[in-house]
Amino acid sequence: MGKGELTLNYESLLEEMAQAIAVHSDGVCLFANSAFLELFRLNHIEHAQGHFMGEWIVPWPDKQPRLGFKTAMGRPRNADPLEIELITLPLLCSNSNGVYQTMVRDVTALRSWEDKMLQAERLTAMGKLAGEIAHEINNPLGGILLYANLIKERLEPESAIFQDVEKIAKLATRCRIIAKGLLNFGKPMSRAFAPVDMNLVVRQMFSMVEDHKLFRNIQVDMKLQSDLPHIMGDVSQMEQVVLNLIVNAGEAMNGKGRLKIETRLLKEQNQILLSLEDSGPGVPPELLSRIFEPFFTTKRHGKGTGLGLSITHGIVQRHGGRIVVRSEPGQGACFDVLLPAP
């Protein structure tokens, strides 16, 4: 058997294999089985034979291949790139010097699953750390609130000092709310759920912030499905989810733009959709996988804690749902919260 041909028996053997396999010499494909053609979207063997292996597998050396195992990128015809694993070995047949066979495995789905598992483990670890930090700061905050209220009792409500102390108390209260959210982040949620009207939650949470200066120049479009079924959940936690997402959108737009809020029943998936889409700058692709990490923020230094979205993510997960982010740089961001319908 020469470098440019294979025996019919060997070709038949390769065809019977479910593994994608190509035989090549000097970087040029001599034969590819049906599994290889299917993996790289090649309609016929002529689309493989005589072609450089680097057309489908990157990187690929010009001549002598690297033997053994390696990872690479696969480039199917008219399709998205794949993450692949290769094993290249010499073809051990008579008169086949310089001829090699490469077995290819698509691991794109496996790598995606591994990334999600890694992110879940990271969130769990960060949740435990956040809970420990919150526990340490909760008691001092309680002391600040206690003494602030004691001082207020000794002052006239009209005095400037009274107003300053009242601001201290409000800020300390806000910190305690954040700390409570962090403590809940690392704890399993109680299953004592009750029916929650998501439309009502959206209206009530927006009414809390609509007079804030952050939303004075933001056009808000609400499209709430009138016959939306109630979900089973914790109403206070759902309020926190909605409020966090509304405030996050307002801050992303820097107080100017358009916010679309929608609720809808997805009958086929048996899910309730809560969608918030802003017209802000969007999220860079390299940061999308990190925005739910505790203490990670895309805001300028001092403008965000990096806690709102991580707490939101934890609450949604504990309600059996998921949150999906869609964003293009310069074209805003859309947060889709998907919760189980009753």
C-alpha positions in Angstrom: 0.0 0.0 0.0 1.5 3.3 -1.0 1.2 6.7 0.6 -1.7 7.8 -1.6 -4.0 4.7 -1.2 -5.6 2.5 1.4 -6.8 -1.1 1.1 -10.5 -1.6 0.7 -10.5 -3.8 3.8 -9.0 -1.1 5.9 -11.4 1.5 4.6 -14.3 -0.8 5.4 -13.0 -1.3 8.9 -12.8 2.5 9.5 -16.3 3.0 8.1 -17.7 0.6 10.7 -16.2 2.7 13.6 -18.4 5.3 15.3 -15.3 7.4 16.1 -14.4 10.1 13.6 -11.1 9.0 11.9 -9.0 10.5 9.1 -5.9 9.0 7.5 -3.3 11.4 6.2 0.2 11.8 4.9 2.3 15.0 4.8 -0.8 16.9 6.2 -3.0 15.8 3.3 -6.1 13.7 4.0 -6.1 10.3 2.2 -9.3 9.0 3.6 -12.0 10.0 6.2 -14.8 7.8 7.5 -18.4 8.8 7.6 -18.2 9.9 11.3 -15.4 12.3 10.3 -17.4 13.7 7.4 -20.5 14.2 9.6 -18.5 15.9 12.4 -17.0 18.5 10.0 -20.2 18.9 7.8 -18.5 17.4 4.7 -21.1 16.1 2.3 -18.9 13.7 0.4 -15.6 11.9 0.6 -14.2 14.1 -2.2 -14.7 17.1 0.1 -12.0 15.5 2.4 -9.6 13.6 0.2 -6.7 15.6 -1.1 -7.5 18.5 1.3 -5.1 19.8 4.0 -6.1 18.6 7.5 -5.6 22.2 8.7 -8.8 23.1 6.9 -10.8 21.4 9.8 -8.3 21.1 12.7 -6.5 24.1 14.1 -3.6 24.2 14.8 -2.2 21.6 12.4 1.5 21.2 11.4 2.4 21.6 7.7 3.9 18.1 7.5 5.0 15.8 10.4 2.0 15.6 12.9 2.5 15.5 16.7 1.8 12.0 17.8 -0.3 11.2 20.8 -3.1 13.2 22.5 -3.8 16.9 22.1 -6.6 19.4 22.1 -7.5 21.7 19.2 -10.3 23.7 17.6 -12.5 22.1 15.0 -13.8 24.1 12.1 -16.9 22.4 10.5 -18.1 23.7 7.2 -20.7 26.5 7.7 -21.0 25.8 11.5 -19.7 27.1 14.8 -16.2 26.0 15.9 -15.9 22.9 18.1 -13.6 22.0 21.0 -12.1 18.7 20.0 -9.6 16.1 21.3 -7.2 14.3 19.0 -5.2 11.1 19.1 -2.7 10.7 16.2 -0.9 7.4 15.7 1.2 5.9 12.8 -0.8 3.7 10.5 0.7 0.2 11.2 0.3 -1.4 7.8 2.8 -2.7 5.4 4.3 -0.1 3.1 2.6 2.7 5.0 5.6 4.7 6.2 4.7 8.4 6.7 1.0 7.6 6.9 -0.9 8.5 10.1 -4.4 8.1 11.4 -6.1 10.7 13.6 -9.1 10.0 15.8 -11.3 13.0 16.7 -13.7 13.5 19.5 -16.1 16.5 19.9 -15.9 17.7 23.5 -17.7 21.0 23.1 -20.8 20.0 25.2 -18.5 18.4 27.8 -16.4 21.5 28.2 -19.5 23.6 28.5 -20.8 21.3 31.3 -17.5 21.5 33.1 -17.5 25.3 32.9 -21.0 25.4 34.4 -20.0 22.9 37.2 -16.9 25.0 37.9 -19.0 28.2 38.1 -21.5 26.5 40.5 -18.7 25.3 42.7 -17.1 28.8 42.7 -20.5 30.4 43.6 -21.0 27.9 46.5 -17.5 28.6 47.9 -18.0 32.3 47.5 -21.4 32.0 49.1 -19.9 30.4 52.2 -17.2 33.1 52.4 -19.8 35.8 52.0 -21.9 34.3 54.8 -19.0 34.3 57.1 -18.2 38.0 56.3 -21.8 39.0 56.8 -22.0 37.3 60.2 -18.9 39.2 61.3 -20.3 42.6 60.3 -23.9 42.0 61.4 -23.3 42.6 65.1 -21.3 45.8 64.8 -24.0 47.2 62.5 -26.6 46.3 65.1 -24.6 48.4 67.6 -24.4 51.3 65.2 -28.2 51.3 64.7 -28.8 51.0 68.5 -26.6 54.0 69.4 -27.9 56.1 66.4 -31.5 55.6 67.6 -30.5 56.5 71.2 -28.9 59.7 69.9 -32.0 60.5 67.9 -34.2 60.3 71.0 -32.2 63.1 72.6 -32.4 65.4 69.6 -35.1 67.7 68.2 -36.4 66.3 64.9 -35.9 69.8 63.3 -32.2 69.9 64.1 -29.5 69.4 61.5 -27.7 66.8 63.7 -31.0 64.8 63.9 -31.1 64.6 60.1 -27.4 63.5 60.0 -28.0 60.8 62.6 -31.1 59.6 60.7 -29.0 59.2 57.6 -26.5 57.1 59.6 -29.3 54.9 60.8 -30.7 54.5 57.2 -27.3 53.6 55.8 -26.7 51.1 58.6 -30.1 49.6 58.0 -29.2 49.2 54.3 -26.0 47.5 55.2 -27.8 45.1 57.5 -30.2 44.2 54.6 -27.1 43.5 52.4 -25.6 41.4 55.2 -28.9 39.5 55.6 -28.9 38.8 51.8 -25.3 37.5 52.1 -26.3 35.2 55.0 -29.2 33.8 53.0 -26.9 33.4 50.0 -24.9 30.6 51.7 -27.9 28.9 53.4 -30.4 26.4 52.0 -33.8 28.0 51.5 -36.9 27.1 53.5 -39.5 25.3 51.4 -42.4 27.1 53.1 -43.4 28.7 49.8 -46.6 30.5 49.1 -48.3 31.8 45.8 -46.5 34.9 44.6 -48.0 37.4 42.0 -44.9 38.4 40.0 -46.9 41.3 38.3 -47.7 42.7 41.7 -44.1 42.3 42.8 -42.9 44.2 39.7 -45.3 47.1 40.2 -44.6 47.4 43.9 -40.8 47.3 43.5 -40.8 49.8 40.7 -43.0 52.2 42.7 -40.3 52.2 45.4 -37.7 53.6 43.0 -39.6 55.5 40.3 -39.3 58.8 42.1 -35.5 58.3 42.7 -33.3 60.7 40.6 -31.8 57.6 38.9 -35.1 56.9 37.1 -36.3 60.4 36.3 -34.9 60.3 32.8 -35.5 56.6 32.1 -38.4 55.6 29.9 -40.0 52.5 31.4 -42.2 50.2 29.3 -44.0 47.5 31.2 -45.7 44.6 29.4 -47.1 42.4 32.1 -49.3 39.4 31.1 -52.7 40.0 32.7 -53.5 36.4 33.4 -50.0 35.4 34.5 -50.2 32.4 36.9 -48.7 32.8 40.4 -45.4 31.1 41.2 -44.7 29.3 44.4 -42.0 31.1 46.3 -40.9 33.5 49.0 -42.4 36.9 48.2 -39.7 38.9 50.1 -37.0 37.1 48.2 -38.8 37.7 44.9 -39.0 41.3 45.8 -35.3 41.4 46.3 -34.7 39.8 42.9 -36.9 42.3 41.1 -35.5 45.3 43.0 -31.9 44.3 42.4 -32.5 43.9 38.6 -34.3 47.2 38.3 -31.6 49.1 40.2 -28.9 47.3 38.3 -30.5 48.4 35.0 -30.9 52.0 36.1 -27.2 52.1 37.2 -26.1 50.5 34.0 -27.8 53.3 32.0 -26.5 55.9 34.3 -30.0 57.4 34.8 -30.8 57.9 31.1 -32.3 55.4 28.6 -35.1 52.9 28.2 -36.0 50.0 30.4 -38.4 47.2 29.2 -40.0 45.0 31.8 -42.0 42.0 30.7 -43.7 39.0 32.3 -45.0 36.1 30.3 -46.1 32.5 30.6 -44.0 30.1 28.4 -46.5 27.3 28.0 -44.3 24.9 26.2 -41.5 25.1 28.9 -44.1 25.5 31.7 -42.1 28.5 33.0 -42.8 32.1 34.1 -40.6 34.6 32.3 -39.5 37.9 33.9 -37.5 39.9 31.5 -35.7 43.2 32.1 -33.9 44.8 29.1 -32.0 48.1 29.3 -30.4 50.3 26.7 -27.1 50.7 28.6 -23.6 50.0 27.3 -24.0 46.2 27.6 -21.6 43.7 29.2 -18.3 42.7 27.5 -18.4 39.1 26.3 -15.3 38.2 28.5 -17.2 39.4 31.6 -20.5 37.6 31.0 -19.5 34.4 32.8 -18.4 36.4 35.9 -21.2 38.9 36.6 -22.9 36.6 39.1 -19.8 36.1 41.2 -20.0 37.7 44.7 -18.0 41.0 44.9 -17.5 41.2 41.2 -18.8 44.4 39.6 -18.4 46.2 36.3 -19.2 49.5 37.9 -16.5 52.1 38.6 -14.6 51.8 41.9 -16.8 52.8 44.8 -20.0 52.6 42.7 -21.0 49.0 43.4 -20.6 46.2 45.9 -20.8 43.3 43.4 -23.4 41.6 45.6 -26.8 42.4 44.0 -26.5 40.0 41.0 -24.9 37.2 43.0 -27.7 37.3 45.6 -30.3 37.5 42.8 -28.7 34.4 41.1 -28.7 32.5 44.4 -32.4 33.3 45.1 -33.5 32.3 41.6 -31.6 29.0 41.8 -33.1 28.1 45.1 -36.6 28.7 43.6 -35.8 26.0 41.0 -35.3 28.6 38.3 -32.4 30.1 36.3 -31.3 33.5 35.1 -30.0 34.1 31.6 -28.1 37.2 30.4 -28.0 38.3 26.8 -25.8 41.3 25.9 -23.9 42.8 23.1 -21.4 45.6 23.7 -23.1 49.0 23.1 -26.5 47.4 22.7 -27.7 47.0 26.3 -28.3 43.9 28.3 -31.3 41.7 28.9 -31.8 39.6 32.1 -34.3 36.7 31.7 -35.5 35.1 34.9 -37.1 31.8 34.3 -39.2 30.3 37.2 -41.2 27.1 37.3 -44.9 27.6 36.7 -47.3 25.9 39.1 
